[in-house]
Amino acid sequence: MTRCLALPACAALLAISTHVAEAQFGLGDATQIQAANQFEFYYDTDVDESVLDDRLDVSASRGAFTVGVTFLSHSPSDPNVLDQNGFGPQVQGIRKRWFEVDGSDVRARVGDVYATFGRGLALQIFEDQTVDFDNVLDGFYGSISHGAFDLEVIGGSNSIGEPFQTLKGAQGTVAIPGGFTFGLEGVLVDPLDTGAGDPLGSDRLGGAFLGGPLGDYVDTYGEYVVRRYDPLQDDDEGLADGHGAYANVTLYLGRLQILTEYKDFLRYVTENINPPTAFRSHTSTLLNRGSHIAALRFDDERGGFGEATLSLTDQTRLVGSWTKTEARHGYYPATEAYGEIEQWFGHSEIIFRMAETEEIIREGSSDIFFERITHSGTIVQPLSEYLSLDVTVETQGVQESNRDTQSYQFPLEYRDNIVSATLNKAPNMSWGLTYEWSDSPKEVDDAWLWADWNVQVGSRHQLSLGAGKLRGGQLCSGGVCKLVQPFEGVKLEFLTTF
């Protein structure tokens, strides 16, 4: 899992991005070519640095055969100062390439490959462009199905960056009468000698999972993986065996749905593994920034959450959840209580959210306590046959204190606030305005204002123009978090599909 540190500098940027997505051409009756292009240009007027990125994805398929390639042009003037997409030093050329054969019951792919075993506890190789996460392997992936049995194998080294390890894994599953699926999985991770010093040890992961329905109202799933660390140095004592466990149960009771998840991680920090978080994900800006997901301790954390969704009527929906995690070997709890009400009045929609989160995390040599109380509301109001207005208001009070000094030092208290409004004109235009302000002493600025205009040009083009200042901050998706750099200036985006 990738972790990023906040950058305190507030940059003034000019961003021009062009996306050409899902271009599809037919060559004969059986050949298809798909292409996607993304062009971005940034200029930081504060530090006088720039970066130009272009990514082109092309694939061609005919029958059971597919070949694909991703080209990347990354030209930063100084990647240590300005690198919005996190590609690193200058690079030009092929970023990914693969060849795949997909038959009725056999599939094979060489080149850049992805795979997920179970719910990702033992292996999850995937890409999420929302947070610029990609742990793709350069190697081989194959699968075969025969009746109720399925077998997957994968092997290779990390494709992005200099190779530093090899990974080999296999998963076998069998369908059990009654709708259950049982699986066995194993993964071997070995370091490569890069010449930068003694390589770390090897990881050996082995586990099993079982999931399926219990009657018409219950779905269940459970997975357990043992991690064994083998040191390469004779004088290295190594670590005791670790483990990862995950389980979830979902109940369907008419208008009421209940979801529960549980996790237990102990000495389970490994490369290329992105286990389930068992913590609620949020789309709310302030709740996302304060999410505990970025501070998950895979070396020592257990807990989970329960969430209930109740549809009182077709116009009223209630959501409530409770989350708690803790560590075995230290006092590092994290809790969250969340509630949401969604109500329709004719064509008008109102959503109200409220949450209280508390956590203790390790920062340097100190334990820091955070308490966040968040209120958020959204109103979607039609104004006419062609116009509608969306308004969202968020406010979050934060209390932060150092456990080493809390007996004689007052906690740091501050409040963050966001108001955003979007005017939509059907079928092809919208205007948006976002204003954020904070009294946090840790911020260089205390207010951020951003305006944007979006227009659909014809049936295949979309133009977006924005200007002002964005605060940035933590962004989480798929169990991975990154901190987005502050942005100040103008942004022009042009999307085309053909």
C-alpha positions in Angstrom: 0.0 0.0 0.0 1.3 3.4 -0.9 1.5 6.1 1.7 2.1 9.8 0.8 3.1 12.8 2.9 1.4 16.2 2.7 3.2 18.9 0.8 2.8 22.3 2.7 3.5 24.4 -0.4 0.5 25.9 -2.1 1.2 25.8 -5.9 -0.3 27.9 -8.7 -0.8 25.5 -11.6 -2.0 25.5 -15.2 -3.4 22.1 -16.1 -4.5 21.1 -19.6 -5.7 17.5 -20.0 -7.1 15.7 -22.9 -8.7 12.3 -22.7 -9.5 10.2 -25.7 -11.3 7.2 -24.2 -12.6 4.0 -25.6 -11.9 4.6 -29.2 -13.1 1.6 -31.1 -12.7 0.7 -34.7 -13.9 -2.5 -36.5 -11.5 -4.2 -38.9 -13.4 -6.9 -40.7 -16.0 -8.9 -38.8 -13.8 -10.2 -36.0 -11.0 -7.6 -35.2 -11.5 -4.8 -32.8 -9.1 -2.0 -31.9 -9.6 0.0 -28.7 -7.6 3.1 -27.8 -7.5 5.6 -24.9 -5.3 8.7 -24.6 -4.8 11.0 -21.7 -2.8 14.2 -22.1 -2.0 16.6 -19.1 0.1 19.7 -18.8 0.9 21.5 -15.5 2.7 24.7 -14.9 3.6 25.8 -11.4 4.0 29.6 -11.4 5.1 29.7 -7.8 8.3 27.6 -8.4 8.4 28.0 -12.2 8.3 24.2 -12.8 6.2 22.3 -15.4 5.3 18.7 -16.3 3.7 17.2 -19.4 2.2 13.7 -19.2 0.7 11.7 -22.0 -0.6 8.1 -21.6 -1.8 6.1 -24.6 -3.5 2.7 -24.1 -4.1 0.6 -27.3 -5.4 -3.0 -27.6 -6.3 -5.1 -30.6 -8.4 -8.3 -30.3 -9.4 -10.9 -32.9 -11.3 -14.0 -31.7 -9.6 -15.3 -28.6 -6.4 -13.2 -29.0 -5.7 -9.8 -27.6 -2.5 -7.7 -27.6 -2.2 -4.4 -25.7 0.3 -1.7 -25.0 0.5 1.4 -22.8 2.8 4.2 -23.8 3.9 6.9 -21.3 5.5 10.2 -21.9 6.5 11.9 -18.6 8.5 15.1 -18.9 8.8 17.0 -15.5 11.2 19.9 -15.2 11.8 18.8 -11.6 9.9 15.8 -10.4 10.9 16.5 -6.8 9.0 19.8 -6.9 6.1 19.1 -9.4 4.8 15.7 -10.2 1.0 15.6 -10.0 0.6 12.0 -11.1 3.6 10.6 -9.2 5.4 9.1 -12.2 8.8 10.1 -10.8 11.8 11.0 -13.0 11.6 11.6 -16.7 10.5 8.6 -18.7 9.5 8.0 -22.4 8.4 4.8 -23.9 6.4 1.7 -23.2 5.0 1.4 -19.7 2.9 -1.8 -20.1 2.5 -4.4 -22.7 0.7 -7.8 -22.8 -0.5 -10.6 -25.0 -3.6 -12.6 -24.0 -5.4 -15.8 -25.2 -8.9 -16.3 -23.8 -10.5 -19.6 -24.6 -13.8 -21.0 -23.3 -12.1 -22.6 -20.2 -8.5 -21.6 -20.4 -7.0 -18.1 -20.3 -3.3 -17.1 -20.5 -1.6 -13.7 -20.4 2.0 -12.7 -20.6 3.5 -9.2 -20.0 1.8 -6.9 -17.5 -0.7 -8.9 -15.4 -3.2 -8.5 -12.6 -5.0 -10.9 -10.2 -7.0 -11.0 -7.0 -7.2 -14.1 -4.7 -10.3 -14.4 -2.6 -11.1 -10.9 -1.2 -7.5 -9.7 -1.7 -6.2 -11.0 1.6 -3.4 -13.1 0.2 -3.0 -11.2 -3.2 -4.5 -8.2 -4.8 -2.7 -6.8 -7.9 -4.8 -3.9 -9.3 -4.8 -0.4 -10.6 -6.8 2.6 -9.3 -6.1 5.8 -11.2 -8.2 7.8 -8.7 -5.3 7.6 -6.2 -2.5 6.7 -8.8 -2.0 3.3 -7.4 -0.7 0.4 -9.6 1.2 -2.6 -8.3 1.1 -4.5 -11.6 3.4 -7.5 -12.2 5.5 -8.1 -15.3 5.2 -11.9 -15.8 2.5 -14.5 -16.5 -1.1 -15.1 -15.5 -3.1 -18.2 -16.3 -6.5 -19.7 -15.4 -8.3 -22.9 -16.2 -11.8 -24.1 -15.4 -13.1 -27.6 -15.4 -16.6 -28.3 -14.1 -16.8 -27.0 -10.5 -13.0 -26.5 -10.3 -11.0 -23.3 -11.1 -7.2 -22.8 -10.9 -5.3 -19.5 -11.2 -1.6 -18.9 -11.3 0.5 -15.8 -11.5 4.2 -15.0 -11.4 6.6 -12.2 -12.1 8.3 -9.1 -10.7 7.1 -5.6 -10.1 6.6 -3.9 -13.5 6.8 -0.3 -12.4 10.1 1.0 -11.1 13.3 -1.0 -10.8 12.5 -4.7 -10.1 13.1 -5.5 -6.4 11.2 -8.7 -5.9 9.6 -11.7 -7.5 6.1 -13.0 -6.7 4.5 -16.4 -7.5 1.0 -17.3 -6.5 -1.7 -19.9 -7.1 -5.4 -20.2 -6.1 -7.7 -23.2 -6.5 -11.4 -23.0 -5.9 -14.2 -25.5 -6.0 -18.0 -24.9 -6.1 -19.8 -26.8 -3.2 -23.4 -27.8 -3.5 -25.6 -25.2 -1.8 -23.9 -22.2 -3.5 -20.7 -22.2 -1.5 -17.2 -21.8 -2.9 -14.1 -23.1 -1.1 -10.6 -22.0 -2.0 -7.0 -22.6 -1.2 -4.3 -20.0 -1.9 -0.6 -19.6 -1.7 1.9 -16.8 -2.5 5.7 -16.7 -2.5 7.5 -13.3 -2.4 11.3 -13.3 -2.8 13.6 -10.2 -2.9 16.0 -9.5 -5.7 19.6 -8.4 -5.1 19.5 -4.8 -6.4 23.0 -4.0 -5.3 21.7 -1.4 -2.9 22.5 -3.4 0.2 21.4 -6.7 1.7 17.9 -7.7 0.5 15.2 -8.3 2.9 13.8 -11.7 3.7 11.1 -13.8 1.9 7.4 -14.0 2.6 5.4 -17.3 2.5 1.6 -16.9 2.5 -0.8 -19.7 2.7 -4.5 -19.7 3.4 -8.1 -20.7 2.6 -11.5 -19.1 2.2 -15.1 -20.2 2.2 -18.2 -18.2 1.1 -21.8 -18.6 0.2 -25.4 -18.1 1.1 -27.2 -19.4 4.2 -30.8 -19.7 3.0 -32.4 -16.8 1.2 -31.5 -14.0 3.6 -27.8 -14.4 4.6 -24.5 -14.2 2.7 -21.3 -15.2 4.4 -17.6 -15.2 3.7 -14.5 -16.0 5.7 -10.8 -16.1 4.8 -7.6 -16.8 6.8 -4.0 -16.5 5.7 -0.8 -17.4 7.6 2.3 -15.3 6.8 5.8 -16.7 7.4 8.9 -14.5 7.1 12.2 -16.2 6.2 15.3 -14.0 6.7 18.1 -14.2 4.2 20.9 -13.4 6.7 22.0 -16.2 9.0 22.3 -13.8 12.0 18.8 -12.4 11.5 16.4 -13.8 14.0 13.5 -13.1 11.8 9.9 -12.6 12.9 7.3 -14.9 14.4 4.6 -16.0 12.0 1.9 -13.5 11.3 -1.6 -13.9 10.0 -4.5 -12.1 8.3 -8.1 -12.9 8.8 -11.3 -11.4 7.2 -15.0 -12.3 7.5 -18.2 -10.6 6.5 -21.9 -11.4 6.9 -24.8 -9.7 5.1 -28.4 -10.0 6.1 -31.3 -9.2 3.8 -34.5 -8.6 5.8 -36.9 -7.0 3.4 -36.4 -3.2 3.7 -33.6 -3.7 6.1 -30.1 -4.7 5.1 -27.3 -5.3 7.6 -23.6 -5.6 6.6 -20.9 -6.7 9.0 -17.1 -7.0 8.5 -14.2 -8.2 10.7 -10.5 -8.1 10.2 -7.5 -9.3 12.2 -4.0 -8.4 11.1 -0.8 -9.4 13.0 2.7 -9.0 11.4 1.0 -8.9 8.0 2.9 -6.1 6.3 4.0 -7.4 2.9 4.6 -6.0 -0.6 2.0 -6.3 -3.3 -0.8 -7.1 -0.7 -3.7 -4.8 -0.2 -6.0 -6.6 2.3 -9.6 -5.6 3.0 -9.8 -2.6 5.4 -13.1 -3.4 7.2 -13.6 0.3 7.7 -16.3 2.4 6.1 -15.3 4.4 3.0 -16.7 7.9 2.5 -17.4 10.1 -0.5 -17.8 13.2 1.7 -14.7 15.4 1.3 -14.1 16.1 5.0 -14.8 12.5 6.1 -12.5 11.2 3.4 -9.7 13.4 4.6 -10.0 12.2 8.2 -10.5 8.5 7.3 -8.6 6.0 9.4 -7.8 3.9 6.3 -4.6 5.8 5.7 -3.4 4.9 9.2 -4.3 1.2 9.2 -1.7 -0.9 11.0 -1.3 -4.2 9.1 1.3 -5.2 11.6 -1.1 -5.2 14.5 -4.8 -4.3 14.1 -8.1 -6.0 14.6 -11.8 -4.9 14.6 -14.5 -4.2 12.1 -17.8 -2.5 11.5 -21.5 -3.0 11.2 -23.8 -1.0 9.0 -27.6 -1.1 8.7 -29.6 0.4 5.8 -33.4 0.8 6.3 -35.7 1.9 3.5 -38.7 3.2 5.5 -40.6 4.1 2.3 -39.7 4.7 -1.3 -38.9 8.3 -0.3 -37.0 7.8 3.0 -33.8 5.9 3.6 -31.7 5.6 6.8 -28.1 4.5 7.2 -26.3 3.9 10.4 -22.8 2.3 11.1 -20.4 1.7 13.9 -16.7 1.0 13.5 -14.1 0.0 16.0 -10.5 -1.2 15.6 -7.7 -1.7 18.1 -4.1 -3.0 18.5 -3.0 -6.0 20.6 0.4 -4.5 21.6 -0.4 -0.9 22.3 -3.3 1.5 22.9 -4.2 2.6 19.3 -8.0 2.5 19.1 -10.0 4.0 16.2 -13.8 4.4 16.3 -16.4 5.9 14.1 -20.2 6.4 14.5 -22.0 7.4 11.3 -25.6 8.2 10.4 -27.3 9.3 7.2 -30.9 10.3 6.3 -32.0 10.5 2.7 -35.4 12.0 2.0 -37.3 12.8 -1.2 -40.0 15.4 -1.5 -41.4 15.0 -4.9 -38.4 15.6 -7.2 -36.4 17.3 -4.5 -33.7 15.3 -2.6 -32.2 16.0 0.9 -29.4 14.1 2.5 -28.1 14.7 6.0 -24.9 13.1 7.4 -23.4 13.1 10.8 -20.3 11.3 12.1 -18.0 11.2 15.1 -14.5 9.7 14.7 -11.8 9.2 17.2 -8.3 7.6 16.8 -4.8 7.5 18.2 -2.0 7.2 15.7 1.8 7.2 16.0 3.5 10.3 14.7 7.3 10.2 15.1 7.9 9.3 18.7 4.5 10.6 20.0 1.0 9.2 20.1 -1.5 11.8 18.8 -5.2 11.7 19.6 -7.8 13.0 17.1 -11.5 13.6 17.5 -13.5 14.8 14.6 -17.2 15.6 14.6 -18.7 16.1 11.1 -22.0 17.4 9.8 -22.9 17.4 6.2 -26.0 18.1 4.1 -26.9 18.0 0.5 -30.0 19.4 -1.3 -30.8 18.7 -4.9 -33.6 21.0 -6.1 -35.1 21.2 -9.6 -35.7 24.9 -10.6 -37.4 24.3 -14.0 -37.7 21.8 -16.7 -34.1 22.3 -17.7 -32.4 23.7 -14.5 -31.5 22.0 -11.2 -29.4 23.2 -8.2 -27.2 21.0 -6.0 -25.9 22.5 -2.8 -23.6 20.7 -0.2 -22.5 22.1 3.1 -19.9 20.4 5.3 -18.4 21.4 8.7 -15.9 19.4 10.8 -14.7 20.2 14.2 -11.3 18.7 15.1 -9.6 18.2 18.4 -5.9 17.1 18.4 -3.7 16.4 21.4 -0.4 14.8 22.2 -0.8 12.1 24.8 2.7 12.9 26.2 1.8 16.5 26.9 -2.0 16.4 27.4 -1.8 16.6 31.2 -0.4 20.2 31.0 -1.1 21.4 27.4 -4.5 22.3 26.0 -5.5 20.3 22.8 -5.4 22.0 19.4 -8.9 22.7 18.2 -9.9 24.0 14.8 -12.8 23.8 12.3 -12.9 23.1 8.6 -15.9 24.1 6.4 -17.0 23.6 2.8 -19.9 25.0 0.8 -20.3 23.9 -2.8 -23.1 24.6 -5.3 -23.6 23.3 -8.9 -26.2 24.7 -11.3 -27.1 22.1 -14.0 -28.7 23.0 -17.3 -30.0 20.0 -19.3 -28.8 18.5 -21.4 -25.2 19.7 -21.7 -24.0 22.4 -19.3 -23.2 23.0 -15.6 -21.6 25.7 -13.4 -20.0 25.0 -10.0 -18.6 27.0 -7.1 -16.8 25.7 -4.0 -15.7 27.7 -1.1 -13.7 26.2 1.8 -12.3 27.9 4.9 -10.5 26.8 8.0 -9.0 28.2 11.2 -6.4 25.5 11.5 -3.0 27.0 12.5 -1.3 24.2 10.5 -2.5 25.7 7.2 -0.6 28.3 5.2 -3.9 29.7 3.8 -7.3 30.0 5.5 -9.7 30.1 2.5 -9.9 28.4 -0.9 -12.4 29.4 -3.7 -12.8 27.3 -6.9 -15.2 27.9 -9.8 -15.7 25.6 -12.8 -17.8 25.4 -16.0 -18.6 22.2 -17.8 -20.1 21.9 -21.3 -20.9 19.0 -23.5 -19.8 19.8 -27.1 -21.7 17.7 -29.5 -22.0 14.0 -28.7 -18.3 13.2 -28.2 -16.6 16.1 -26.6 -16.7 17.6 -23.1 -15.0 20.8 -22.1 -14.3 21.7 -18.4 -12.7 25.0 -17.4 -11.9 25.8 -13.7 -10.1 28.6 -11.9 -9.2 29.5 -8.3 -7.6 27.6 -5.4 -8.1 24.1 -4.1 -6.9 23.0 -0.7 -6.0 19.4 -1.6 -5.7 16.8 1.2 -6.2 13.1 1.7 -8.0 11.1 -0.9 -8.9 7.4 -0.4 -10.2 4.8 -2.9 -10.2 1.1 -2.8 -8.4 0.9 0.5 -5.5 3.1 -0.7 -5.0 6.7 0.3 -2.8 9.5 -1.1 -2.5 13.2 -0.3 -3.3 15.5 -3.2 -1.1 18.5 -3.7 -2.8 22.0 -3.2 -3.7 23.6 -6.5 -4.0 27.3 -7.4 -4.6 28.7 -10.8 -6.6 27.5 -13.8 -7.4 24.1 -15.2 -8.6 23.2 -18.6 -9.8 19.7 -19.4 -11.0 18.4 -22.7 -12.4 14.9 -23.1 -13.1 13.2 -26.4 -14.5 9.8 -27.2 -14.7 8.3 -30.7 
